């Protein structure tokens, strides 16, 4: 059931559940309670770790859209949270070693890269090689980098995939929860580089309240709105009105963890400001 895109199911009237509900899934009720109650570390500065378009050692096509979304997110975070530390890595600098340094204690993590799914370890994220040639983030090293109640966006193909167990799919997304994330956006299937960039842009505009007027949304609501907006944009471009058309393009992402998570940089700054010295 963990591999089922619940938002694409239809209600009795034929409407997609995505059109009515902001959906998130949790590995278990117990884990959801832990995620909801996880305390922030008041000693950490507000930190965003952004990794995109790494220069991989694998024979993989370049991700021009990932490079654009990395720059878009860097500029957006700087605009909305000028006091936050923004650590952005692209190309040859987007290595596992730099991720381990930059993401430690981060409240926001975004990775725009290629990924692959193995039969045992689940999804592995392909980054640029370190000095020793190591170039992947997988279950063996993701959970070793502690996060601070983070929201993680894995803009990569099949980043939510992995072998099925009694607790759901054991993939990269689950390991980020173990590392300290409260919510992880991952994908069910292969993601178009260009369409992923559209979804990412639409998502963060809503999640950060970038226009300064409309209320910021929680992670599940922001993703719901972003994917529906992308669907409508694709439908207008193709001249079609079928709401299910191109679902393979606009609906790959889902929220794992606590769907009510709001902007963690804002929440962290507010908590840090009120914490005792």
N, C-alpha and C positions, 0 to 999 in steps of 0.2 A: 504493500500500500504506500510505502514511503516514496516510490517512484511515480506515483499517480499525480498528475497535475490537477488538483482539485478544482482550481478556478475554471477549468474548461468543461467541467460537468454542467449539465443543464438542469434547471428546475422544471416544475410541472408545466410552466408556460413556454418552455424552450429557451429561456434567457440563461446566459452563462452565469455561473456563480460569481465570477470576477466582476460582473456588472452590478451585483448586489452587495457583495461582502469584500472586506479587506481580510485576506486569509494568511495565516501563518501556521506552521506545524512545529511541534516540539517532540523530542525523542521520547519523553515520558512526562507524566504529571509531576513526579518528584523533581525531575530536572528543570521543569518550567518554574516551579516554586523557588528553586535555588537561583535561577537566572533573574527572577523578579526581585529577589531580596539581596542580590550581590551588592556589597558596599563598594563605593568608590574609594580610591586612595587619595586623600587630600594633599599629599605631598607631591603628587605628579603634576606637572604643567600640562595644559591643554595641548595635545599632540595629535597630528594627523600624519599617517604614513601612506604615501601614494606611490605605487609602482606600476609602470606601464611600458608596453612595447619593448620588452627586453630583447637584447641581441643574443638569441639562443644559439647553442651549439648544435641543436637538432636542425634537420632540413625542413623548416617550417616557413610558411609565407609571412612576409612582413605584415604588421598590424598598424596600418596608417590610422584607423579609427581609434585604436587604443592610445596612440600618441596624442591625438586631439583631445580625447576625454581626460587624459592625464593633465594636460595643460589647462583645460576647462575647469577641472576640479581644483587644481592649485589656485587659480585665480579666484574661484568662487569662495573657497575657504578663507583666502586672504581678505576678501571683501567683507564677508559676514563675520569672521572672527580674526580681526587684525592682530590680537595678542597671542593667537595660537602658534605653536611651532609647526611648520609645514615641511616635512621631509619628503622630497620628491625625487624618485630615481627612474631614469629611462635608459634605453640602450645598453651599453656595456656596464653601466653602473648598477643596473637592476639585478643584483646578485643575491643569493641566499644570505651571504654574510652581511651585506648592507641591510637586508630586511631584518635580520636578527638584531642589529643595532638600532635601526630606526623605529621598529614596531614595538620595542619593549616599553611597556607602560602607555601605549597609545590608546586613545579613545575612538579613533576613526582609522580604519585600514581599508584601502582600495587597491585591488590588484587587477590589472587589465593585461592579460597574457594568454598564451596557449595552455591547454591542460590535456591530460590523457588519463584514462581509467584503466587500472590493472585489475586482475582477478582477486588479488589478496589485499593490497593496501588501499584500494580506492583511488580517487583522483589525485594526480600529482600536477603541480603547477610548474611550468617550465620557465625558468629565469635565465639570466646570463650566467656563464660559468665563473665561479670563484677562481682564485689563483691555483687551487688544487684540482680544478676541473669540475667540482660539484656544482650542479645547476638546477636542482629540483627542490621544491617545497612539497613534502608529503607527510604522511602520518607520523613518520619517525622524527621529524624535526619541527613541525608546526606548533605542537603543544608545548615545546620547550621555550617558546618566546612568550612571556606573560603579557597579556593585554589588560587594560583597565576599563572594564564594563563596555567594551568596544562594540561599535556597529561595523561589520565587515561586509564589503561588497566584492564578490569574486566574479568579475566580468570575464569569464572564460568558459570554454565549451565543457559541458558535462561536469562542472565543478561540484555538483551535488551528488554525483554518482559514486557507487561503491558496492561492495558485496553486501547482500541482504543478511541481516541478523534479526534476532527477536526485538532488538531496540531500533530497528530501521537500518537504512543504508549507512555503513561505516566508511565515510569518505572524508575528503579534506574539510568540508563544511563542519562536520562533527568535531574535528580536531581543533578548529578555531574556538568552538564553544568550550572545549577543555582548557584552552589557553586563557580564557577569561572573557571572551566575547559574550554579549547578551543576545545578539541577533546577527545572523549571517544570511546575506542574499547570495544564492547560488543558482545554477542552471540545471535543468533536467536533461537538455540535449545540446546539440551543436548550435552555436550562436553566430549569427552574421556580424562581422566586425562593424559594418556601417550601422546596422539596426541597433546593436548593443550600445553604440555611442549615443544614439537618439534616446534610448531608454535611460541611460545613465544621466544624460543632461536633464531630461524631464524629471527624473527621480530627485536629484539633488536640488533642483529649483524648488520643489515642494517640501523636501525634507528640511532644508535650511531656511525656508521663508525668504527666498532671495530678493523678492520685490519689496519687502519691508511692509507690506499691507495685509496680505492674506495670512491667516494663522499657519504656523509650521505644522506639519503632519507627522504622525508616528510612522515607523518604517513600513508597516504593512499597508497603511492607507496611501503613503507616498508611492509605493511600488504599484499598487492597484491603479492609481490614477495615471502613473507614468506609462504603464503598459497599455491602458485603454487609450491614452492620448496618442501613443505610437501606432496602435491599431487603426485609429481614425485617420491619422496622417497617411498611413500606407493605403487605406481604403480609398481616400480621396485621390491619391496619386494613381491608383489602378482603376478608378472609376467604378468601384463595386460597393455594394451595400451589405453583403453577407457578413455578419459579425464574426463568424467563425473562420472566414477566409484568411489565409496567411497566419493562422495561429502559431504555426511552426516558426514564424519570424518574430512575432511580437510578444509571445507568451512563454518564453523559456524559463523565466526566473521565478523563484519562490523564496519565502522567508522561513528560515529555520531558527527556532528559538522563541524569544519573546517579541511578539509583533507590536507591542505598545511602546517600544523603545523610541524616544524622541532624540533630537540632536544631542549627542553625547558631549560635544565640545561646549555647548551652552550649559548643559546640566553640570558638567564638571567645573566650569568657571564659577557658576553660582555656588556650588558646594564648597569649592576651595575658598571663595571669598568669605563664606560664613563659618569656616572651620576655625577652631581656636588656634592661636599661635603657639 
